[in-house]
Amino acid sequence: MSAQAAFTLRGRNPDVLTCIANLSNDEVFTPPELANRMLDALAEAWAANNGGADIWADKSVRFLDPCTKSGVFLREITVRLAHGLVGEIPDLEERVDHILTQQVFGIGITQITSLLARRSVYCSKKANGRHSIARSLVDENGNVWFRRTEHTWIDDKCTFCGANRRDYDRGGDLETHAYAFIHAHDVKTRLAEMFGGDMQFDVIIGNPPYQLGQSGGEAVGGFAMPIYQQFVNAAKRLDPQFLVMVTPSRWFAGGRGLDAYRSEMLADTRLRSLVDFPDAAEAFPGTQIKGGVSYFLWDRSWSDACEVTTIHGGRPTSPAMRRFLGAYDVVVRRNEAVPILEKVLKASAKDNCGNLAPKVSPIQPFSIRTNFRGSEKKAGMKFPILLIGNNSETYIERAEVPRNDAWIDEWKVLLGAAYGAGDSFPHQIYNYPVLAGPGTACTETYLVIGRFADEVQAGRFAAYLRTRFVRFLVSLRKYTQHLYSERFQFVPDLPMDRDWDDVTLYQKYGIEEHEIAFIESMIRPMDNANE
């Protein structure tokens, strides 16, 4: 079989990269379909910036995947260049050799992924092996670099990535997960060490590791620390023409340790486009990533609004919209939500109306943990307090309540601190409000959302929280199951001197029929139950 035939027939066989299982939710393999979506976006932006030129017909463009796993990005880039450079380099073997030696580079994140990537890109375990489609590579690693990297420990934390020593200082038999691209004081110097010379990449593209597990805390399995933002920031420091990466979407409105990253991304007008998948399984079939995933295209020469697209059910939920992400302190996920939110914020400013966030308690409003249980009976207690917990009501002495003693005597409206909305629409967003009268406290299962002097106002407020209108505004900031005070930052702090329902609220804020239909397609009704 000729080399031309062998290269062409690859596309006719089942793609092995659609069949391999993920290593974990931390290191998710990119499906070829998603990789090609991202490459299509890149090609379109390149053409727009270069008078319609085809990026795949340019033999000088250099590509880097700094977090290579399966090698799918490098492989698909190679295939596209092999077709696009026919006129420039007619001989197939010479063309492929040029692409693999001069244009396509990767950094493996682990030993096993580097081997997998080389097999995908060079069709050989060794880049200089007898079966490699690259003819002039002299090193067996080729341009897919990997070398075991160690963490740099200071006070039992890695100074580069923040990994916990107890988790990742585990001997030479296991992977360190000290990713070379982000374990360097100067990433440009590190790349020169990897590939030789002063390497300037025109395009950086990839799917970085998402998180590192962390010991500590009382949660099962400890905590997880996001790490993908470090790859994005390191890539920007290399100053490519284009940066395209797929990451979890949690940074839109939350995420542990992501506040600075979110602020930087919202303020960065070089973000040219953002494509969001609220249901991550639509981008990564068979994978559940809470909060969804998204990919962005960063363009060094761009300084304008970002084109935002949401994909659900296999297609865009609305036409793409150009908007400045920095208009808010979070990414408002759905384009259809923006005009609704603008109406609410404009009216609130006119009415000099604040938002609910300052009134919402922190976690552990009374400093009582979820697993705490009081007595089943209050007999014998001097000042018994009803403690509302996770599917339980027990009694404790008032003196045992660690903080916010004054709240005990007030009417309170509680909401569960966590509620898994799932990925299907319409969502409920949070559980039913609980009305708690004087003489009560709660465990950290709940947040205290509001406190009142009488039952009438508390009841009105609970009804307000049950409206689709309020839950819709909360949903714009809530991409995971956890509820925090900042989730209520878009919700107007209306006076509870009247009853509020959806009809009244829609009229107050001028919500139009098509906007009401959108809200009600996103948020399911909640009856008057007090659960």
RATA-V103578 format. One record per residue. N is the residue number from 1. SS is DSSP state (H for helix, E for strand, L for the rest). Layout:
# RATA-V103578
<<N;SS> <N;SS>>
This chain:
# RATA-V103578
<<1;L> <2;L> <3;H> <4;H> <5;H> <6;H> <7;H> <8;H> <9;H> <10;H> <11;H> <12;H> <13;L> <14;L> <15;L> <16;H> <17;H> <18;H> <19;L> <20;L> <21;L> <22;L> <23;L> <24;L> <25;L> <26;L> <27;L> <28;L> <29;L> <30;L> <31;L> <32;H> <33;H> <34;H> <35;H> <36;H> <37;H> <38;H> <39;H> <40;H> <41;H> <42;H> <43;H> <44;H> <45;H> <46;H> <47;H> <48;H> <49;H> <50;L> <51;L> <52;L> <53;L> <54;L> <55;H> <56;H> <57;H> <58;L> <59;L> <60;L> <61;L> <62;L> <63;E> <64;E> <65;E> <66;E> <67;E> <68;E> <69;L> <70;L> <71;L> <72;H> <73;H> <74;H> <75;H> <76;H> <77;H> <78;H> <79;H> <80;H> <81;H> <82;H> <83;H> <84;H> <85;L> <86;L> <87;L> <88;L> <89;L> <90;L> <91;L> <92;H> <93;H> <94;H> <95;H> <96;H> <97;H> <98;H> <99;H> <100;H> <101;H> <102;H> <103;H> <104;E> <105;E> <106;E> <107;E> <108;E> <109;L> <110;L> <111;H> <112;H> <113;H> <114;H> <115;H> <116;H> <117;H> <118;H> <119;H> <120;H> <121;H> <122;H> <123;L> <124;L> <125;L> <126;L> <127;L> <128;L> <129;L> <130;L> <131;L> <132;L> <133;L> <134;L> <135;L> <136;L> <137;L> <138;L> <139;L> <140;L> <141;L> <142;L> <143;L> <144;E> <145;E> <146;L> <147;L> <148;L> <149;L> <150;L> <151;L> <152;L> <153;E> <154;E> <155;L> <156;L> <157;E> <158;E> <159;L> <160;L> <161;L> <162;L> <163;L> <164;E> <165;H> <166;H> <167;H> <168;H> <169;L> <170;L> <171;L> <172;L> <173;L> <174;L> <175;L> <176;L> <177;L> <178;L> <179;L> <180;H> <181;H> <182;H> <183;L> <184;L> <185;L> <186;L> <187;H> <188;H> <189;H> <190;H> <191;H> <192;H> <193;H> <194;H> <195;H> <196;L> <197;L> <198;L> <199;L> <200;L> <201;L> <202;L> <203;E> <204;E> <205;E> <206;E> <207;L> <208;L> <209;L> <210;L> <211;E> <212;E> <213;E> <214;E> <215;L> <216;L> <217;L> <218;L> <219;L> <220;L> <221;L> <222;L> <223;E> <224;E> <225;E> <226;E> <227;L> <228;H> <229;H> <230;H> <231;H> <232;H> <233;H> <234;H> <235;H> <236;H> <237;H> <238;L> <239;L> <240;L> <241;L> <242;E> <243;E> <244;E> <245;E> <246;E> <247;E> <248;E> <249;L> <250;H> <251;H> <252;H> <253;L> <254;L> <255;L> <256;L> <257;L> <258;L> <259;H> <260;H> <261;H> <262;H> <263;H> <264;H> <265;H> <266;H> <267;H> <268;L> <269;L> <270;L> <271;E> <272;E> <273;E> <274;E> <275;E> <276;E> <277;E> <278;L> <279;L> <280;H> <281;H> <282;H> <283;L> <284;L> <285;L> <286;L> <287;L> <288;L> <289;L> <290;L> <291;L> <292;L> <293;E> <294;E> <295;E> <296;E> <297;E> <298;E> <299;E> <300;L> <301;L> <302;L> <303;L> <304;L> <305;L> <306;E> <307;E> <308;E> <309;E> <310;E> <311;E> <312;E> <313;L> <314;L> <315;E> <316;E> <317;L> <318;L> <319;L> <320;L> <321;E> <322;E> <323;E> <324;L> <325;H> <326;H> <327;H> <328;L> <329;L> <330;L> <331;L> <332;L> <333;L> <334;L> <335;H> <336;H> <337;H> <338;H> <339;H> <340;H> <341;H> <342;H> <343;H> <344;H> <345;H> <346;H> <347;H> <348;H> <349;H> <350;H> <351;L> <352;L> <353;L> <354;L> <355;E> <356;L> <357;H> <358;H> <359;H> <360;L> <361;L> <362;L> <363;L> <364;L> <365;L> <366;L> <367;L> <368;L> <369;L> <370;L> <371;L> <372;L> <373;L> <374;L> <375;E> <376;L> <377;L> <378;L> <379;L> <380;L> <381;L> <382;L> <383;L> <384;E> <385;E> <386;E> <387;E> <388;E> <389;E> <390;L> <391;L> <392;E> <393;E> <394;E> <395;E> <396;E> <397;E> <398;H> <399;H> <400;H> <401;L> <402;L> <403;L> <404;L> <405;H> <406;H> <407;H> <408;H> <409;H> <410;L> <411;E> <412;E> <413;E> <414;E> <415;E> <416;E> <417;L> <418;E> <419;L> <420;L> <421;L> <422;L> <423;L> <424;L> <425;L> <426;L> <427;E> <428;L> <429;L> <430;L> <431;L> <432;L> <433;L> <434;E> <435;E> <436;E> <437;L> <438;L> <439;L> <440;E> <441;E> <442;E> <443;L> <444;L> <445;L> <446;E> <447;E> <448;E> <449;E> <450;E> <451;E> <452;E> <453;L> <454;L> <455;H> <456;H> <457;H> <458;H> <459;H> <460;H> <461;H> <462;H> <463;H> <464;H> <465;H> <466;H> <467;L> <468;H> <469;H> <470;H> <471;H> <472;H> <473;H> <474;H> <475;H> <476;L> <477;L> <478;L> <479;L> <480;L> <481;L> <482;E> <483;L> <484;L> <485;H> <486;H> <487;H> <488;H> <489;L> <490;L> <491;L> <492;E> <493;L> <494;L> <495;L> <496;L> <497;L> <498;L> <499;L> <500;L> <501;L> <502;H> <503;H> <504;H> <505;H> <506;H> <507;H> <508;H> <509;L> <510;L> <511;L> <512;L> <513;H> <514;H> <515;H> <516;H> <517;H> <518;H> <519;H> <520;H> <521;H> <522;H> <523;E> <524;L> <525;L> <526;L> <527;L> <528;L> <529;L> <530;L> <531;L>>
